[in-house]
Amino acid sequence: MTDVYDRLAGVTGLSGTGQERPPPLFYRILMRIFPPLVRSLTNVRYEGLHNLPRDGAVILAGNHTSHIDPIAVIMGSRKPVRYLAKSEHFNGGITKIAMLTTGQIKTNRKAGGGGALAEAVDVLEGGGWMGIFPEGTRSRREEPPFLQQGKTGVARLGAKFPNARIVPLAIIGAREFMQPGKMKIRLFAPVTVRIGKSISFAEWIESPEGGSMDEEKLVNLLELEPEEIQIKMGEIYRNFTDQLMATIKLMGAP
């Protein structure tokens, strides 16, 4: 079904810039030094590290309640992970330095994320690892449940790269480690990053428990009028995203 998935990737409307985006050298060096240090100085623990793929393009998708979420994920992955970061983080100071030296991707939410998604496509085309918070932003809820409905960008990227591994993550305790809007850090507050089994978009869409679409159904979809294809794909993206968020919730995301 390779040809079918190539066509499916085409209807996502996503394309890269054509530029190679390897992680900066500083980031690669940091990944050799920083993770053991962070683990020794904090109470961050990881479950399911064996579920992390060894190679190839990977999308890490988790819940988001604290500024430390991406750091916790990166430290557990021990590989350079790129995130879509809001443009304010690039305005100056230590956050700008951190964003630039680790190759994070600047996104302007008010102007739309088209340019940022193009860079994300570049990363995945190069076999890199992308980190995504499907909720789109940190949860602002004051009481649990904190988990919000996911946005469908993660499904769209999955359809663009149907064989990339999509890994669900449940990050537990991060809000207690560092609460939203506060700079105080409780260094030894327990944080657990639970890593689930990965799945590709191709596996999901063929699965009876997922999209339940065989080659014939996919071909029929792709032969519809463009407007109808986008409507159907929107439904598929939503179903995938809802199932992904349900998995993250079942894994213990608060």
C-alpha positions in Angstrom: 0.0 0.0 0.0 3.0 2.3 -0.3 1.5 4.2 -3.3 -1.7 4.7 -1.4 0.1 6.1 1.6 2.1 8.4 -0.6 -1.1 9.8 -2.0 -2.5 10.0 1.5 0.5 12.0 2.6 -0.1 14.3 -0.3 -3.6 15.3 0.8 -2.4 16.4 4.2 -1.3 19.7 2.6 1.9 19.6 4.6 5.3 20.1 2.9 8.8 20.9 4.2 11.1 23.7 3.2 13.6 21.3 1.7 16.3 22.2 4.2 18.1 19.7 6.3 17.6 20.4 10.0 20.0 18.2 12.0 20.1 19.0 15.7 22.8 21.6 16.7 26.1 20.1 17.8 25.7 21.7 21.2 22.3 19.9 21.7 23.9 16.5 20.8 26.7 17.1 23.2 24.2 18.1 25.9 22.4 14.8 25.5 25.5 13.0 26.5 26.0 15.0 29.6 22.8 16.4 30.9 20.4 13.5 31.3 22.3 11.6 34.0 22.9 14.9 35.9 19.2 15.8 35.9 18.2 12.3 37.0 20.6 12.4 39.9 19.5 15.8 41.1 15.7 15.4 40.8 13.0 12.8 41.5 12.0 12.4 37.8 11.4 8.7 37.0 10.7 6.9 33.7 8.5 4.0 33.0 8.5 2.2 29.6 11.8 3.4 28.2 11.9 0.2 26.2 9.0 1.5 24.2 11.1 4.3 22.7 12.1 3.4 19.1 15.7 2.9 18.3 15.8 4.8 15.0 13.7 6.4 12.4 11.3 9.4 12.5 9.5 9.6 15.9 6.6 11.8 17.2 6.4 12.0 21.0 2.9 13.1 22.1 2.1 13.8 25.7 0.0 15.9 28.1 1.1 19.4 29.1 0.7 20.9 32.6 4.1 22.5 33.3 7.0 24.3 31.7 9.2 21.4 32.7 7.3 18.8 30.5 9.5 19.1 27.4 12.7 19.0 29.6 11.5 15.8 31.3 10.7 14.2 28.0 14.0 15.2 26.4 16.0 13.9 29.4 14.3 10.5 29.2 14.6 10.2 25.5 18.3 10.9 25.6 18.0 12.1 22.0 17.6 15.6 20.6 13.9 16.1 20.5 12.5 19.2 18.7 9.4 21.0 19.9 7.1 23.6 18.5 7.7 26.5 20.9 5.7 29.7 21.1 7.5 32.8 19.6 7.7 34.5 23.0 10.3 32.1 24.1 12.6 33.5 21.3 12.3 37.1 22.5 15.4 37.2 24.6 17.1 36.1 27.8 18.0 32.6 28.8 14.9 31.1 27.1 16.0 32.4 23.7 19.5 30.9 24.2 17.9 27.6 25.2 15.6 27.6 22.1 18.3 28.5 19.6 21.1 26.2 21.0 18.7 23.2 21.0 17.1 23.8 17.6 13.6 24.3 18.8 11.0 25.5 16.3 9.5 28.9 16.6 5.8 29.1 16.0 3.5 32.2 15.9 0.1 31.0 17.1 -1.6 34.3 16.0 -0.3 34.0 12.5 -1.0 30.3 12.3 1.6 27.5 12.5 2.2 26.8 8.8 5.9 27.8 8.8 6.5 25.8 12.0 4.8 22.7 10.6 7.0 23.0 7.5 10.1 22.9 9.7 8.6 19.9 11.6 8.2 18.1 8.3 11.9 18.8 7.6 12.8 17.3 11.0 10.8 14.1 10.4 12.0 13.8 6.8 15.5 13.7 8.2 14.5 10.9 10.6 14.5 13.2 13.6 12.4 13.2 16.7 9.5 15.7 17.2 7.8 16.4 20.5 4.2 17.5 20.4 1.7 18.5 23.0 -1.6 17.7 21.2 -3.5 20.0 23.6 -1.7 22.9 21.8 -0.8 24.7 25.0 -0.2 24.1 28.7 -3.4 23.3 30.6 -4.7 26.4 32.5 -7.2 24.4 34.6 -6.8 25.0 38.3 -8.2 21.5 39.3 -8.1 18.1 37.7 -8.8 16.8 35.3 -6.2 18.9 33.6 -6.2 17.0 30.3 -7.8 19.0 27.5 -9.1 17.9 24.0 -6.3 17.4 21.6 -5.8 19.3 18.4 -5.5 17.3 15.2 -2.0 18.5 14.1 -0.4 15.3 15.5 -2.7 13.2 13.3 -2.0 15.3 10.3 1.8 14.9 10.8 1.1 11.2 11.3 -0.7 11.0 8.0 2.2 12.9 6.3 4.6 10.3 7.7 2.5 7.1 7.9 5.4 4.9 9.0 6.8 7.3 11.7 6.4 5.9 15.2 4.0 7.9 17.4 4.6 7.4 21.1 2.0 8.3 23.7 3.4 9.9 27.0 1.7 10.5 30.3 3.6 13.1 32.4 2.5 12.8 36.0 3.4 15.2 38.8 5.0 17.9 36.7 2.5 20.5 37.8 3.5 20.0 41.4 7.2 20.2 40.4 6.6 23.6 38.8 3.1 25.2 38.8 2.0 27.3 35.8 2.7 31.0 36.2 5.2 30.4 39.1 9.0 30.3 39.1 9.2 28.3 42.3 10.6 24.8 41.7 10.0 21.9 44.1 13.2 20.1 43.0 12.4 16.8 44.7 8.7 16.6 43.9 8.1 13.2 42.2 7.6 13.3 38.5 6.8 10.2 36.4 7.1 10.1 32.6 5.2 7.0 31.5 6.0 5.9 27.9 3.4 3.8 26.1 3.7 1.5 23.1 4.2 3.3 19.8 2.0 3.0 16.8 2.2 4.4 13.2 -0.6 6.1 11.5 -0.5 3.3 8.9 -1.0 0.7 11.6 -3.8 2.7 13.2 -5.8 3.4 10.0 -5.8 -0.3 9.0 -6.6 -1.5 12.5 -10.2 -2.6 13.3 -9.8 -0.7 16.6 -8.6 2.4 14.8 -9.5 3.8 11.4 -10.7 0.3 10.1 -9.8 1.2 6.5 -8.3 -1.3 4.1 -6.6 -0.4 0.8 -9.9 -0.4 -1.1 -11.5 2.1 1.3 -8.5 4.3 1.2 -8.4 4.4 -2.6 -12.1 5.2 -2.7 -11.5 8.1 -0.3 -8.7 9.4 -2.4 -10.9 9.4 -5.5 -13.5 11.7 -4.0 -13.7 15.4 -4.8 -11.0 17.5 -3.0 -13.5 19.2 -0.7 -14.9 15.8 0.2 -11.5 14.4 0.8 -10.7 17.2 3.3 -13.9 16.6 5.2 -13.2 12.9 5.4 -9.6 13.4 6.4 -10.8 15.9 9.1 -12.9 13.2 10.6 -10.0 10.7 10.4 -7.7 13.2 12.1 -10.2 13.8 14.9 -10.8 10.1 15.5 -7.0 9.4 15.7 -6.4 12.3 18.0 -9.3 11.4 20.3 -8.0 7.9 20.6 -4.5 9.1 21.3 -5.8 11.4 24.0 -7.9 8.6 25.5 -4.7 6.4 25.6 -2.8 9.2 27.4 -5.6 9.5 29.9 -5.7 5.8 30.5 -1.9 5.9 31.1 -2.5 8.2 34.0 -2.3 11.7 32.7 -4.0 13.9 35.3 
